[in-house]
């Protein structure tokens, strides 16, 4: 009886002993049964600078969660952008097995397939909660699995920046006319939308933006939101900060696991990785929501930032262009078409429900209540 209780309360030490097949009464070979967590170190590459708030730190937390949930038996060695491979080489590194896991944003892989954009954010697309609904219950994960499997990768959501802002401009934008000819840093499908409404969009990596803004090479830029944007100091070069961020209404971060590595894990080890990703996803939505509000105050009160709403004609033109861009993207190939149709159906449902729930409540609260 006592021996049984000792075994049952063995905890992490018990798991470690089991995993190592040690001389502690556990028959050799038990380390391979489904359910045992076996000592293993996985290499994680990321698209983020080391310790970058919310992005780099969320990759670090995801790695830590895997270790915590496995009682320290499954560990992750993390490499920031440039430490093992460059940011945008992360996908290939995991695909060919040079690394085991990446933490990044799926829209960085649109060169592999344009369909990857739908799993991060597209202009006028889904909020953080809406993309979770599509991924978990709207058929999104199965399609994402199918897409990533073509590249030998198993994907998961593992973070979300929440709503991003439209970005920083050196001069005020009072109409669509004011936007014409301006050179703006906005990557991906959002950049394509800007090009179609008269601006000139460029894609620059995060670390290159400030210099380009300072030298006048660009007239404006988007990055993430108040918390992350303050860290780069854009307010020093461009005082006008525009909302809403039509281009990235809830940018989801992703983890990709090499598919051979994934298939070599037993059900417990797979569950640990999945749980760590979901933990990171939930935590980041809370973290961005809390910090963006604080840092927005700081930007306005300490740094004299002028907050502005994008003019109606800019929003209307961007929405019209976004519909064209998304439909053209969907026509790229059969799988991208199916992913777009699933995304569109889920968004239509979210919009129908949102109209009488979140949207209606927030409008009512704004007009009637404050604490
Ligand atoms: Ca962005």
Boltz pocket constraint, residues with backbone or C-beta under 6 A from the ligand:
constraints:
  - pocket:
      binder: B
      contacts: [[A, 164], [A, 222], [A, 223], [A, 224], [A, 248]]
      max_distance: 6.0
